[in-house]
Amino acid sequence: MISTHRHIQELVALLKLHNIRKIVICPGSRNIAFIKSVVEDFQCYSITDERSAAFFALGMALQSGETVAISCTSGSALLNLQAGLAEAVEQKVPLLILSSDRPREWIGQNEDQTIEQVDIYKSLKIKTYNLFDIYNPSQLWHCNRLINEALLELDEAKCVHINIPTSEPIFTTQDDIDFTPRHITKHHSQSFSLPQELLDDIKKYEKIILLLGQRQKDEIYNSEILNNKFVVLADHISNLSHSIWNYEQILSCQNDNSELLPQLLISTGGHITSKRLKKLLRDNKIIKHWYIGDEIKDLFCSITDICDIPIDIFLDQLSQIDIQKSSFIDTWKSKSIVAECDEYGSIYAIREFTKHIPPQSILHLGNSNSVRIALNCPLDKSIKVLCNRGLSGIEGSLSTAIGYACESKALNMIIIGDLSFFYDNNALWNKYQGTNIRIMLINNNRGEIFQTLAGLDLSDSSADYILAHHRQSAKDIANSHNYDYLAVYDKKSLEKAIDKLCNKDSLRPILTEVFVDADTDSQLIKDFYKNLKIYEQ
């Protein structure tokens, strides 16, 4: 028999898959649902006193070399485990605490046998993974991920706490069900080498995508070789010389992208900007998904394997794998597109600017429209691209760029929107404004990205508060900080401004303010994705 609660079913199945079979059970009412689910298939030991139970489990783990779990009820039972857990932590013996609990809404409401159980062992440096009742697929994915994360942490000789809130009724059971939850496997590399089981596995698949998120430019391998063996997706902030960088446009130009789906997805690096790629990979089942990193970043809800190898070492090893070129690469490259926008506006201005940025320059991108438009523009492969995509906020983009330029001898080009610029204009209020700084400020007098969001109705009075209309100009700011200032209103003045921005010999930093009409520009951005043209690379 097994509990009818889906999160308990998921937990029990994953305990088996992670080979945790020994459970010390302390009696109580809240953990009855869990007890009924494990007594038939696990090695269970009944210890009434929680103080003794923790030490008993420690002894079992020391003798067997296996992780031992402890199940207890809610409330003070958790406190009684602490002495034994403290000893286990000091000896680096992994124990798994499975505490039952009431739902979150009843904590602190004078309900029986309740205490704040989340992070209750924080002083022992034992992390809590808090589960919840499952009512939809998103919650199932989240719960599965949390349990996998918790059980993988045991491999690091750490004690781990999984808290199991359960709604009434808690005693209902059903016949055992046959299902296999997603099991995430962590591969431990020797001397930073790709494990042999992954090397063998990669040759089973013809449709492979290597997806790189944001990373610094530090290549110690031939990325062109990678690009000839795999579908390599890496936009400009991934800083990879050879890749399919315009995949956001490729996914925008057709309704059915099923032929572009991989069998094996290998992802690594930081943040991914493309909303369309995230939706495609989340909405479709991927057979295998390796994540290369030291912790689970399950952006596409599909990770099956995780391997902690430094990114550049991993990519170097991947480029040396003997693998046949797949037609899947040709399928992707045949969809490559170029987007045209010949009308004056933010897209036109950014595209023309990026065309003329000198090689070996540094390009800093503000968030919102600035980064999304720039990632659709071809760039010289020698240009390094930076953007604060960690939190994707508008604050600090300019300050980060100025700080970088202070330590850089290269030309530092900055593309930034008006709200980001004015929010952070104190970035110019210091004595470190070098002659290598070039700023292109796109000023449409509001937060334009909100006007391009599908399904957002801005016909009511909320528009003023969402779009944050203003009538500011950067001219006085530029003059007060000894910047050369250029105002752009059309294609002709833009051309002259770009010539000056890309001139390395300026005696002062330069700020170019590109004024665009907000309503016209918003429509141009919407039309941009409707007018994509497919071409052969």
FENFENNOR-V769966 format. One record per residue. N is the residue number from 1. RES is the residue in three letters. SS is DSSP state (a for helix, b for strand, c for the rest). PSI is psi as a letter, one per 30 degrees, with the letter a starting at -180 (999 if undefined). Layout:
N,RES,SS,PSI / N,RES,SS,PSI
This chain:
1,MET,c,l / 2,ILE,b,l / 3,SER,b,k / 4,THR,c,f / 5,HIS,c,k / 6,ARG,a,e / 7,HIS,a,f / 8,ILE,a,e / 9,GLN,a,e / 10,GLU,a,e / 11,LEU,a,e / 12,VAL,a,e / 13,ALA,a,e / 14,LEU,a,e / 15,LEU,a,e / 16,LYS,a,e / 17,LEU,a,f / 18,HIS,c,g / 19,ASN,c,h / 20,ILE,c,j / 21,ARG,c,f / 22,LYS,b,k / 23,ILE,b,k / 24,VAL,b,k / 25,ILE,b,k / 26,CYS,c,k / 27,PRO,c,k / 28,GLY,c,l / 29,SER,c,e / 30,ARG,c,f / 31,ASN,c,g / 32,ILE,a,e / 33,ALA,a,e / 34,PHE,a,e / 35,ILE,a,e / 36,LYS,a,f / 37,SER,a,f / 38,VAL,a,f / 39,VAL,c,f / 40,GLU,c,f / 41,ASP,c,f / 42,PHE,c,l / 43,GLN,b,j / 44,CYS,b,k / 45,TYR,b,k / 46,SER,b,j / 47,ILE,c,j / 48,THR,c,e / 49,ASP,c,j / 50,GLU,a,e / 51,ARG,a,e / 52,SER,a,e / 53,ALA,a,e / 54,ALA,a,e / 55,PHE,a,e / 56,PHE,a,e / 57,ALA,a,e / 58,LEU,a,e / 59,GLY,a,e / 60,MET,a,e / 61,ALA,a,e / 62,LEU,a,e / 63,GLN,a,e / 64,SER,a,f / 65,GLY,c,g / 66,GLU,c,l / 67,THR,c,k / 68,VAL,b,k / 69,ALA,b,l / 70,ILE,b,k / 71,SER,b,k / 72,CYS,b,l / 73,THR,c,a / 74,SER,c,l / 75,GLY,c,b / 76,SER,c,f / 77,ALA,a,e / 78,LEU,a,e / 79,LEU,a,e / 80,ASN,a,f / 81,LEU,c,f / 82,GLN,a,e / 83,ALA,a,e / 84,GLY,a,e / 85,LEU,a,e / 86,ALA,a,e / 87,GLU,a,e / 88,ALA,a,e / 89,VAL,a,e / 90,GLU,a,e / 91,GLN,a,f / 92,LYS,c,h / 93,VAL,c,j / 94,PRO,c,j / 95,LEU,b,k / 96,LEU,b,j / 97,ILE,b,k / 98,LEU,b,j / 99,SER,b,k / 100,SER,b,l / 101,ASP,b,l / 102,ARG,c,l / 103,PRO,c,l / 104,ARG,a,e / 105,GLU,a,f / 106,TRP,a,f / 107,ILE,c,k / 108,GLY,c,g / 109,GLN,c,g / 110,ASN,c,g / 111,GLU,c,l / 112,ASP,c,k / 113,GLN,c,h / 114,THR,c,k / 115,ILE,c,l / 116,GLU,c,j / 117,GLN,c,f / 118,VAL,c,k / 119,ASP,c,g / 120,ILE,c,f / 121,TYR,c,g / 122,LYS,a,e / 123,SER,a,f / 124,LEU,a,g / 125,LYS,c,h / 126,ILE,c,k / 127,LYS,b,k / 128,THR,b,k / 129,TYR,b,j / 130,ASN,b,j / 131,LEU,c,a / 132,PHE,c,l / 133,ASP,c,k / 134,ILE,c,k / 135,TYR,c,f / 136,ASN,c,l / 137,PRO,a,e / 138,SER,a,e / 139,GLN,a,e / 140,LEU,a,e / 141,TRP,a,e / 142,HIS,a,e / 143,CYS,a,e / 144,ASN,a,e / 145,ARG,a,e / 146,LEU,a,e / 147,ILE,a,e / 148,ASN,a,e / 149,GLU,a,e / 150,ALA,a,e / 151,LEU,a,e / 152,LEU,a,e / 153,GLU,a,f / 154,LEU,a,f / 155,ASP,a,f / 156,GLU,a,g / 157,ALA,c,h / 158,LYS,c,k / 159,CYS,c,k / 160,VAL,b,k / 161,HIS,b,k / 162,ILE,b,j / 163,ASN,b,k / 164,ILE,b,i / 165,PRO,b,k / 166,THR,c,k / 167,SER,c,l / 168,GLU,c,k / 169,PRO,c,k / 170,ILE,c,f / 171,PHE,c,f / 172,THR,c,k / 173,THR,b,l / 174,GLN,b,l / 175,ASP,c,l / 176,ASP,c,k / 177,ILE,c,k / 178,ASP,c,j / 179,PHE,c,l / 180,THR,c,j / 181,PRO,c,l / 182,ARG,c,k / 183,HIS,c,j / 184,ILE,c,k / 185,THR,b,k / 186,LYS,b,k / 187,HIS,b,k / 188,HIS,c,j / 189,SER,c,k / 190,GLN,c,k / 191,SER,c,h / 192,PHE,c,h / 193,SER,c,k / 194,LEU,c,k / 195,PRO,c,k / 196,GLN,a,e / 197,GLU,a,e / 198,LEU,a,e / 199,LEU,a,e / 200,ASP,a,e / 201,ASP,a,e / 202,ILE,a,f / 203,LYS,c,f / 204,LYS,c,f / 205,TYR,c,k / 206,GLU,c,e / 207,LYS,c,j / 208,ILE,b,k / 209,ILE,b,k / 210,LEU,b,j / 211,LEU,b,k / 212,LEU,b,k / 213,GLY,c,a / 214,GLN,c,k / 215,ARG,c,l / 216,GLN,c,l / 217,LYS,c,j / 218,ASP,c,i / 219,GLU,c,k / 220,ILE,c,g / 221,TYR,c,l / 222,ASN,c,j / 223,SER,a,f / 224,GLU,a,e / 225,ILE,a,e / 226,LEU,a,e / 227,ASN,a,f / 228,ASN,a,f / 229,LYS,a,f / 230,PHE,c,l / 231,VAL,b,j / 232,VAL,b,j / 233,LEU,b,j / 234,ALA,c,j / 235,ASP,c,a / 236,HIS,a,e / 237,ILE,a,f / 238,SER,a,f / 239,ASN,c,h / 240,LEU,c,k / 241,SER,c,e / 242,HIS,c,j / 243,SER,c,l / 244,ILE,b,j / 245,TRP,c,f / 246,ASN,c,h / 247,TYR,a,f / 248,GLU,a,e / 249,GLN,a,e / 250,ILE,a,e / 251,LEU,a,f / 252,SER,a,f / 253,CYS,c,g / 254,GLN,c,l / 255,ASN,c,e / 256,ASP,c,j / 257,ASN,c,g / 258,SER,a,e / 259,GLU,a,f / 260,LEU,a,g / 261,LEU,c,k / 262,PRO,c,l / 263,GLN,c,e / 264,LEU,b,k / 265,LEU,b,k / 266,ILE,b,j / 267,SER,b,k / 268,THR,b,l / 269,GLY,c,a / 270,GLY,c,b / 271,HIS,c,k / 272,ILE,c,k / 273,THR,c,e / 274,SER,c,j / 275,LYS,a,e / 276,ARG,a,e / 277,LEU,a,e / 278,LYS,a,e / 279,LYS,a,e / 280,LEU,a,e / 281,LEU,a,f / 282,ARG,a,e / 283,ASP,a,f / 284,ASN,c,k / 285,LYS,c,k / 286,ILE,c,k / 287,ILE,c,e / 288,LYS,b,k / 289,HIS,b,j / 290,TRP,b,k / 291,TYR,b,k / 292,ILE,b,j / 293,GLY,c,l / 294,ASP,c,f / 295,GLU,c,l / 296,ILE,c,k / 297,LYS,c,i / 298,ASP,c,h / 299,LEU,c,e / 300,PHE,c,g / 301,CYS,c,h / 302,SER,c,g / 303,ILE,c,k / 304,THR,c,f / 305,ASP,b,k / 306,ILE,b,k / 307,CYS,b,k / 308,ASP,c,j / 309,ILE,c,k / 310,PRO,c,k / 311,ILE,a,e / 312,ASP,a,e / 313,ILE,a,e / 314,PHE,a,e / 315,LEU,a,e / 316,ASP,a,e / 317,GLN,a,e / 318,LEU,a,e / 319,SER,a,f / 320,GLN,c,f / 321,ILE,c,k / 322,ASP,c,j / 323,ILE,c,k / 324,GLN,c,k / 325,LYS,c,k / 326,SER,c,l / 327,SER,a,f / 328,PHE,a,e / 329,ILE,a,e / 330,ASP,a,e / 331,THR,a,e / 332,TRP,a,e / 333,LYS,a,f / 334,SER,a,f / 335,LYS,c,f / 336,SER,c,k / 337,ILE,b,l / 338,VAL,b,k / 339,ALA,b,k / 340,GLU,c,k / 341,CYS,c,j / 342,ASP,c,f / 343,GLU,c,k / 344,TYR,c,k / 345,GLY,c,a / 346,SER,a,e / 347,ILE,a,e / 348,TYR,a,e / 349,ALA,a,e / 350,ILE,a,e / 351,ARG,a,e / 352,GLU,a,e / 353,PHE,a,e / 354,THR,a,f / 355,LYS,a,e / 356,HIS,a,g / 357,ILE,c,k / 358,PRO,c,k / 359,PRO,c,l / 360,GLN,c,g / 361,SER,c,l / 362,ILE,b,k / 363,LEU,b,j / 364,HIS,b,k / 365,LEU,b,k / 366,GLY,c,l / 367,ASN,c,a / 368,SER,c,b / 369,ASN,a,e / 370,SER,a,e / 371,VAL,a,e / 372,ARG,a,e / 373,ILE,a,e / 374,ALA,a,e / 375,LEU,c,f / 376,ASN,c,g / 377,CYS,c,k / 378,PRO,c,k / 379,LEU,c,k / 380,ASP,c,k / 381,LYS,c,f / 382,SER,c,f / 383,ILE,c,k / 384,LYS,b,k / 385,VAL,b,k / 386,LEU,b,k / 387,CYS,b,k / 388,ASN,c,i / 389,ARG,c,f / 390,GLY,c,e / 391,LEU,c,f / 392,SER,c,g / 393,GLY,c,l / 394,ILE,c,f / 395,GLU,c,k / 396,GLY,c,f / 397,SER,a,e / 398,LEU,a,e / 399,SER,a,e / 400,THR,a,e / 401,ALA,a,e / 402,ILE,a,e / 403,GLY,a,e / 404,TYR,a,e / 405,ALA,a,e / 406,CYS,a,e / 407,GLU,c,g / 408,SER,c,k / 409,LYS,c,f / 410,ALA,c,l / 411,LEU,c,k / 412,ASN,b,j / 413,MET,b,k / 414,ILE,b,k / 415,ILE,b,k / 416,ILE,b,k / 417,GLY,b,l / 418,ASP,a,e / 419,LEU,a,e / 420,SER,a,e / 421,PHE,a,e / 422,PHE,a,e / 423,TYR,a,e / 424,ASP,c,g / 425,ASN,a,f / 426,ASN,a,f / 427,ALA,a,f / 428,LEU,a,f / 429,TRP,c,h / 430,ASN,c,l / 431,LYS,c,g / 432,TYR,c,h / 433,GLN,c,j / 434,GLY,c,l / 435,THR,c,f / 436,ASN,c,g / 437,ILE,b,k / 438,ARG,b,k / 439,ILE,b,k / 440,MET,b,j / 441,LEU,b,j / 442,ILE,b,j / 443,ASN,b,j / 444,ASN,c,g / 445,ASN,c,g / 446,ARG,c,l / 447,GLY,c,i / 448,GLU,a,f / 449,ILE,a,e / 450,PHE,a,f / 451,GLN,a,f / 452,THR,a,g / 453,LEU,c,k / 454,ALA,c,k / 455,GLY,c,f / 456,LEU,c,j / 457,ASP,c,j / 458,LEU,c,g / 459,SER,c,f / 460,ASP,c,a / 461,SER,c,f / 462,SER,c,f / 463,ALA,a,e / 464,ASP,a,e / 465,TYR,a,f / 466,ILE,a,e / 467,LEU,a,f / 468,ALA,c,h / 469,HIS,c,k / 470,HIS,c,l / 471,ARG,c,h / 472,GLN,c,l / 473,SER,c,l / 474,ALA,c,g / 475,LYS,a,e / 476,ASP,a,e / 477,ILE,a,e / 478,ALA,a,e / 479,ASN,a,e / 480,SER,a,f / 481,HIS,c,g / 482,ASN,c,h / 483,TYR,c,k / 484,ASP,b,k / 485,TYR,b,k / 486,LEU,b,k / 487,ALA,b,k / 488,VAL,b,k / 489,TYR,c,f / 490,ASP,c,a / 491,LYS,a,e / 492,LYS,a,e / 493,SER,a,f / 494,LEU,a,e / 495,GLU,a,e / 496,LYS,a,e / 497,ALA,a,e / 498,ILE,a,e / 499,ASP,a,e / 500,LYS,a,e / 501,LEU,a,e / 502,CYS,c,g / 503,ASN,c,k / 504,LYS,c,f / 505,ASP,c,g / 506,SER,c,k / 507,LEU,c,f / 508,ARG,c,l / 509,PRO,c,l / 510,ILE,b,k / 511,LEU,b,j / 512,THR,b,k / 513,GLU,b,j / 514,VAL,b,j / 515,PHE,b,k / 516,VAL,c,l / 517,ASP,c,k / 518,ALA,a,e / 519,ASP,a,e / 520,THR,a,e / 521,ASP,a,e / 522,SER,a,e / 523,GLN,a,e / 524,LEU,a,e / 525,ILE,a,e / 526,LYS,a,e / 527,ASP,a,f / 528,PHE,a,e / 529,TYR,c,f / 530,LYS,c,f / 531,ASN,c,h / 532,LEU,b,k / 533,LYS,b,k / 534,ILE,b,k / 535,TYR,c,l / 536,GLU,c,k / 537,GLN,c,999
